[in-house]
């Protein structure tokens, strides 16, 4: 198969490209960085260097593809993050439609069934809506859990204050995922020939923040690492003081509040809380310790 993958060689992309190339597929990798070209080619793929905001560039990158892996990172650099992310999705949808791509696998998120109240995930909801409107295109929405790799953002807090936390309680069950498990699911879906629009949840483990603190703390030699539940105001203030743009901090605070209320994970739970990934929290803890 000829497959075009967006997301460059990021957390998911690097694993996906390796899997697809090893399976014998002809892979084109979209990247905005020309410095990634040699790394992409070293994996046996072709590099398409350009902007994912440019529908004309995307049409060239999608041309001749049997399937497309569509990954749209949150656009936190503009005046409106949700609008920016949605506009990227519009460019993807335009290119998919005009080139005639018939198979798309989109990286989405738990909580993308909701139009609002879910922070940056609202942009992914908008893109799912755009893709649902594509005629004659089989789309699988891979709704992923919270990335394990997001825990690296907590390293300064762990090292500086000896705590880990967010604006939700220690007892809340949350879906987590490893990027490699996402890549495995994406590769499986890209090789399928379904019809219509489908949702697949991809989650590696379901654990509580108390587990996060216990397992990750033990891995880095901090067996008494506590989970601290912040108020929304404390969460917002902490992120802005750490240098996150205010709009992004507001959105991530809203997302945390959405998990705290249970509404973001409600559809995942309604579908039986499926855990199909292989990499558990204890497995990731070993990686976390190595990079701590």
C-alpha positions in Angstrom: 0.0 0.0 0.0 0.9 3.6 -0.5 0.4 5.4 2.8 0.9 9.1 3.7 1.5 9.8 7.4 1.4 13.2 9.0 2.9 13.9 12.4 6.5 13.8 11.1 8.7 11.6 13.4 7.0 12.7 16.7 6.0 10.5 19.6 3.5 8.5 17.4 5.0 9.1 14.0 8.4 7.6 14.6 6.9 4.3 15.7 4.2 4.2 13.0 6.7 4.9 10.1 9.0 2.1 11.3 6.0 -0.4 11.5 4.7 0.6 8.1 8.0 0.5 6.4 8.9 -2.9 8.0 5.6 -4.3 6.7 6.6 -3.3 3.1 4.4 -0.3 2.6 5.5 2.7 0.5 5.4 5.5 3.1 5.4 9.3 2.6 5.9 11.3 5.8 4.7 14.9 6.1 7.0 17.1 8.1 7.3 20.9 8.5 11.1 20.6 9.2 13.5 20.1 6.4 16.0 18.9 9.0 13.9 15.8 9.4 14.4 14.7 5.8 17.4 12.5 6.3 16.0 10.9 9.4 12.7 10.1 7.5 14.6 8.7 4.6 16.8 6.6 6.9 13.6 4.7 7.9 12.9 3.8 4.3 10.2 6.5 3.8 9.9 9.5 1.5 9.8 13.0 3.1 7.2 15.6 2.1 8.4 18.9 3.5 5.8 21.7 3.8 3.1 23.3 5.9 0.0 21.3 7.1 -2.0 24.6 6.8 -1.4 24.5 3.0 -4.1 22.5 1.3 -2.2 22.6 -2.1 0.9 21.0 -0.4 -1.3 18.4 1.3 -2.9 17.5 -2.0 0.6 16.8 -3.4 1.5 14.7 -0.3 -1.8 12.8 -0.5 -1.7 12.2 -4.2 -1.7 8.5 -5.1 -2.1 7.4 -1.5 -4.2 4.4 -0.7 -4.6 5.6 2.9 -3.7 8.6 5.0 -2.9 8.8 8.7 -4.1 12.3 9.8 -2.6 13.7 12.9 -3.4 17.3 13.8 -1.4 18.7 16.7 -3.1 21.4 18.9 -2.2 24.8 17.4 -1.3 26.7 20.5 0.6 29.5 18.9 -2.1 31.6 17.3 -4.8 33.9 18.5 -7.3 31.1 18.9 -6.0 27.6 19.5 -9.3 25.8 18.7 -9.8 27.9 15.5 -6.2 27.2 14.5 -6.5 23.5 15.0 -9.8 23.4 13.2 -8.3 25.3 10.2 -5.6 22.7 9.9 -8.4 20.0 9.8 -10.1 22.0 7.1 -7.0 21.9 5.0 -6.7 18.2 5.5 -10.4 17.6 4.6 -10.1 19.7 1.5 -7.0 17.8 0.3 -8.6 14.4 1.1 -11.7 15.3 -0.8 -10.0 16.9 -3.9 -7.4 14.1 -4.3 -9.9 11.4 -3.7 -8.4 9.6 -0.8 -10.7 6.7 0.2 -9.2 5.6 3.6 -8.3 7.8 6.5 -7.2 7.0 10.0 -7.4 10.1 12.3 -5.7 10.5 15.6 -8.3 11.9 17.9 -8.9 11.8 21.7 -11.0 10.5 24.5 -13.5 13.4 25.0 -13.7 14.3 21.3 -17.4 13.3 21.2 -18.1 16.6 23.1 -18.3 19.9 21.3 -17.0 22.0 24.2 -16.0 21.8 27.9 -13.0 19.6 26.9 -10.2 22.2 26.4 -8.0 21.7 23.4 -9.9 18.5 22.5 -12.6 20.7 21.1 -10.5 21.2 18.0 -10.4 17.5 17.4 -14.2 17.3 17.8 -14.5 19.9 15.1 -12.2 17.9 12.8 -14.1 14.7 13.5 -17.2 16.6 12.3 -15.4 17.7 9.1 -14.3 14.2 8.4 -17.8 12.8 9.1 -19.0 15.0 6.2 -16.6 13.5 3.7 -18.5 11.4 1.2 -17.1 8.1 0.0 -14.2 8.1 2.6 -13.9 5.4 5.2 -12.6 7.1 8.4 -11.5 5.5 11.7 -11.3 8.0 14.6 -8.6 6.7 16.9 -9.6 8.2 20.2 -6.6 8.0 22.4 -6.2 8.3 26.2 -3.9 10.7 28.0 -0.4 10.2 26.7 2.1 8.7 29.2 4.7 11.1 27.7 2.8 14.1 29.1 4.2 13.0 32.5 7.5 14.5 31.4 5.9 17.9 31.8 5.7 17.1 35.6 9.4 16.5 36.0 10.2 20.1 37.1 7.4 19.9 39.7 8.6 16.5 41.0 12.2 17.8 41.2 11.4 21.3 42.4 8.6 20.7 44.9 8.6 17.0 45.4 5.0 16.6 44.3 2.9 15.7 41.3 -0.6 16.9 40.7 -3.4 18.4 38.6 -6.9 19.7 39.0 -8.5 16.4 39.6 -8.5 14.0 42.6 -6.2 11.1 43.3 -9.1 8.5 43.1 -10.2 9.4 39.6 -9.9 6.5 37.0 -8.2 7.9 33.9 -7.4 6.3 30.5 -3.7 6.4 29.6 -1.9 5.4 26.4 1.6 4.9 25.1 2.4 6.4 21.7 3.8 3.1 20.5 0.4 1.5 21.2 -1.3 4.2 19.2 1.1 3.5 16.3 0.3 -0.2 16.5 -3.4 0.5 16.3 -3.0 3.1 13.5 -1.0 0.6 11.4 -3.7 -2.1 11.9 -6.4 0.3 10.9 -4.6 1.6 7.9 -4.4 -1.9 6.5 -8.1 -2.5 6.9 -10.9 -1.8 4.4 -13.9 -0.8 6.4 -16.8 1.3 5.2 -18.3 4.4 6.7 -17.1 6.2 9.8 -15.9 4.3 12.9 -14.6 5.0 16.4 -11.8 3.0 18.0 -10.6 3.8 21.5 -6.9 3.1 22.0 -5.9 2.9 25.7 -3.0 1.1 27.3 -4.1 1.3 31.0 -6.7 2.8 33.2 -5.2 4.1 36.5 -5.7 6.7 39.1 -3.5 9.7 39.9 -2.7 8.0 43.2 -1.2 5.2 41.0 0.7 7.8 38.9 2.4 9.1 42.0 3.1 5.7 43.5 4.4 4.0 40.3 6.4 6.9 38.8 7.6 8.0 42.2 9.0 4.5 43.0 10.7 4.4 39.6 12.7 7.6 40.3 13.5 6.8 43.9 10.7 9.0 45.5 8.5 6.4 47.1 6.6 9.0 49.1 5.8 11.2 46.1 2.3 12.6 46.8 -0.5 13.4 44.4 -1.8 16.9 45.0 -5.2 18.0 43.7 -5.0 21.6 42.7 -7.9 24.0 42.4 -8.7 25.2 38.9 -7.2 28.6 39.9 -4.0 27.0 41.2 -3.7 24.9 38.0 -4.1 27.9 35.8 -1.6 30.0 37.8 0.9 27.2 37.9 0.9 26.7 34.1 1.2 30.4 33.3 4.0 30.8 35.8 5.7 27.9 34.1 5.6 29.8 30.8 2.6 28.3 29.1 0.6 30.9 27.1 -2.5 32.0 29.0 -5.0 30.6 26.4 -3.3 27.2 26.5 -3.3 27.2 30.3 -7.0 28.0 30.3 -7.7 25.2 27.8 -5.7 22.6 29.7 -7.4 23.7 33.0 -10.8 23.2 31.3 -9.7 19.8 30.1 -8.7 18.7 33.7 -12.0 20.0 35.0 -13.8 17.9 32.3 -12.0 14.8 33.4 -12.7 15.6 37.1 -16.5 15.8 36.3 -16.3 12.5 34.4 -17.9 13.8 31.2 -14.7 13.5 29.1 -14.3 9.8 29.7 -18.0 9.0 29.8 -18.3 7.7 26.2 -15.2 5.6 26.7 -16.7 4.1 29.8 -20.1 3.7 28.0 -18.2 1.6 25.4 -16.8 -0.7 28.1 -13.6 1.1 28.9 -11.6 -1.0 26.3 -7.9 -1.4 27.0 -6.3 -2.8 23.9 -2.8 -1.4 24.2 0.0 -3.5 25.7 2.2 -1.0 27.6 1.1 -0.6 31.1 1.9 2.2 33.5 4.7 0.1 35.2 6.3 -0.5 31.8 6.3 3.3 31.0 7.7 4.0 34.5 11.0 2.4 33.4 11.2 4.8 30.4 10.3 7.7 32.7 13.1 6.8 35.1 15.6 6.6 32.3 14.6 10.1 31.1 14.0 11.7 34.5 
